Amino acid sequence: MMINRYGAPCPLCPTPLLLNVVQVRSAQSGFVQRERVNGRHCRNCEAARPEQWNEVMRALCGDG
C-alpha cells in the first residue's frame, strides 16, 4: 500500500518533506510489517532550485 506522510524538514528550507512510503502488510493480521520510503519531495525547493535540490538529496539520501 502506498501512502504519503510528512517527514523531517527540508535541508534547504523549513518546509517538511513529503515522503512516499510503501507499506507491506501481513495477510493474516493486517498490521504493517515493513515500510520503505520511495521518494522525498519539497514542492518549494524542487520547483524553485532543482539543481541544488538534486545535489542535496543525492548527498543525504542517495536519491534525487
Secondary structure, DSSP 8 states (H G I E B T S, - for coil): -EEEEEEEE-SSSSSEEEEEEEEEE-TTT--EEEEEEEEEE-HHHHHH-HHHHHHHHHHHHS--
